[in-house]
Amino acid sequence: MKSKAMTFLDEAVGEPMTFGHILRIIREAEGWTQAQMAKKLSITMQHLANVENGEDVSVDCAGRYGEILGYGRDAFVRYMAK
C-alpha cells in the first residue's frame, strides 16, 4: 500500500513516481544541468537522461547515487523497494 506522501507525489506528477522523477526533482532543486549531475554521479549524461525518462537502475546503483548526493544509501534503496 502506498503512503499518503507517495500518492500525493503521483498525483502531483500526473503519473506514478519513478526513481527517475526523484533524480530529476533533486537535480532541478539543486539548479544542476544534466551534465553537472551526471558528472557528480560518474555516469554519462545520456544514462542520466534515460533514467530520468524511466529506465530502471539496480538497487546498488540507486544506493550509490543516494550516497553521492548526500541522501544516504538507505533512503534511495528504500524508495526502490516501494
N, C-alpha and C positions, 0 to 999 in steps of 0.2 A: 504494500500500500504506500502510495506517495505521501510525503509530508505536505503540509499546507504550503510551506515555502516553495517546494518544487512545483506544486500545482499552480501557484501564483506565477512562478517564472515561466512555466509552459504557456500560460495564458498571456503573459507579457510579451513573449517572443512570438506567439502565434502558432507554435508547434512544440512538440516535446523537446525539452532542453537536451542538448548533446554535450559531450566533452568539448567539442569544437566551439560551441557557443560560450562555454566558460572561458576558454582561452581567448576568444575574441573580446569578450567583455573585459577581461583583465587587461589585454593589450590596449584597447581603446581608453580604458580608465587611466592607464599609465601614460597615455599620449604617445605610444610607440607605433612605429610603422611595422608592417610585417617583416621587413628586412631587419629591423632592430631586435624584434622579439626572436626571430629565427636565430640570429647571432647569439643572443643570450642562451637559447636552448641548444645551441650547437646542432641545428638542423637546417635544411635548406628552406628558403622562402617558399618554394613550391610545396614542400611537405607540409609546412605550416598552413598554407592556403588550403591544401587538401583536407587537413584535419579540421580547420575552421568550417569547411563545407561538408563535414560529415564522415570523413574517413576515420575508421577505428584506429586506435593505438593500443598497444599492450598495456597491461597493468603496470609492468615495470617502467615503461616509458612515462606513463601518467605520474607515477611516483617520483621519477627523476625530475620531470617538469615542475612538480609541486615543490620539490626541494630547491631547485634553481630559482624559482620565482618567489621563494620565501613563505610559501603556504604550508610547507611540510609534506612529506610523502603521504602520510595517512589521510590528509584532507582530500587529496586528489584520488587516492586509491579507494577511499570510502565512496566517493562520488561514482567511480567506475562500477562499483558493486550494486548501484541502485537500479 
